[in-house]
């Protein structure tokens, strides 16, 4: 069952409480999203490590409830 956009945002907010988060439903099917996350948790980390933190926050939902997630991550300027 696909994950609702509001649920995805809530999960990411739980993992990154200080973050600026923007979610776009790319296909309108609740299965393909783009997430832009700006969080101090990413400061000094490589892009790969930032994405690993996002996947960890999703707690195994990738590949199940969530089929595709394009990520843009960064630390605040």
Secondary structure, 3 states (H helix, E strand, C coil): CCCCHHHHHHHHHHHCCCCEEEEEECCCCCCEEEEEEECHHHCCCCHHHHHHHHHHHCCCCECCCECEEEEEEECCC
